[in-house]
Amino acid sequence: MTEFRAFDILVVGGGMTGSALALGLSRQGWQVGLVEGSARATLLQQLEPAEGVAEFEPRVSAISRASQQLLESLGVWPAVVSGRHCPYQKMTVWDGDGTGRIHFDAADLQARDLGTIVENRGLVRALFQALEDSSVELIDGVKVTGWWQDGNQRGIELADGQRLGARLVVAADGANSRLRQWVGLPVREWDYDQQAIVCTVRTAQSHRFTAWQRFSPTGPLAFLPLRPESGDEHFCSIVWSQDTDEARRLMALDDAGFTAELELAIERELGEVQAVSRRYAFPLRQRHAKDYIATGFALVGDAAHTIHPLAGQGANLGFADVRALLDELSRAQRAGLSPAEELVLARYQRRRKAENLAMMAAMEGFKQLFARDELPLRWLRNTGMRWLDGLGPIKHRLAAEAMGLTR
């Protein structure tokens, strides 16, 4: 006989966004199920010790102060910072085809830092450790194979024959969300015809706890500071977004050839690139669901939106979704409403859709501005960057927005 279980809220996808949401919902007193295709033991594994550039995971996130506050409220942040992490106090952004630069400094905002670079796997591990001590029922190591809806009941089917139901189902199952497709929420998307190359490098000079980003016509390059347990300040995670043909050329180079190109691209800002880890390349697409909600259903994180990595805001937008949905569901609970109440979900969508669209539009505008090589545009962006760098209040407002501290 098919096993059936019912919950108040079912979260599908145990990445950073889904696990944070499930943990927060359990703290509010909802009966929560969390479905994750990977085995719990795998997600709880310690980051394996290694040496040099091989020590770090290839995927990292720049966690804003607002996202940090969410993780603190969930009791997760101490576990995150007990492992490898690197706060950054400064950020330097410049145009590779000109002289315009903008410098941001946490000290100007009376803040300890602008954010923290964390390995994604370490953050997920900290969240799953917290889930161990929560009331969340974790259904792990099994794939979702279907979606069902029968009147006011809805839920999912699993590969092992389980059938799960809930008053509200939340899809946190990533950019290619199958649940989003099954429920029938359309997506607006386009291909950037770019790939993001990610790896870890060791540089001759210290990163000085600074995030570095250089723009070029073929795409931006970011050096994000890392710090191992030893405290060595010479490691960085790079995200190099390049047009597809150029990315393929760079990926085909041997390590010596790649590091030589990398030094030129970052203008030797950190001196010689002494070592490079294995490289990975990911195609870049922008996606945005036209609606985040349906009856008894909601999208969060990458299932609702994906953005170009040039601003490093993907994880933070997902955590902002979590904050908003937790806020609305807490309000619903206090009012004695169902988590699937239409007005509750509509408020969540209003809060997040406009902000996500604004960020995506801004990043697309940035990308297009720096991709154009006409002399008037080059003059405009370099003059604008120098002008903005001298306007303290406006620049500080931009930094506070990026940190998520103005919402």
Secondary structure by P-SEA (a helix, b strand, c coil): cbbbbbccbbbccccaaaaaaaaaaaaaccbbbbbbccccccccccccccccccccccccccccaaaaaaaaaacccccccccbbbbbcbbbbbbccccbbbbbbcccccccccbbbbcaaaaaaaaaaaaaacccccccccccccccccccccccccccbbbbbccbbbbccccccaaaaaabbbbbbbbccbbbbbbbbbbccccccbbbbbbcccbbbbbbbbbcccccccbbbbbbbccaaaaaaaaaccaaaaaaaaaaaacccccccccccbbbbbbbbbbbbccccccccccccccccccccccccaaaaaaaaaaaaaaaaaaaaaaccccccaaaaaaaaaacaaaaaaaaaaaaaaaaaaacccaaaaaaaaaaaaaaaacaaaaaaaaaaaacccc
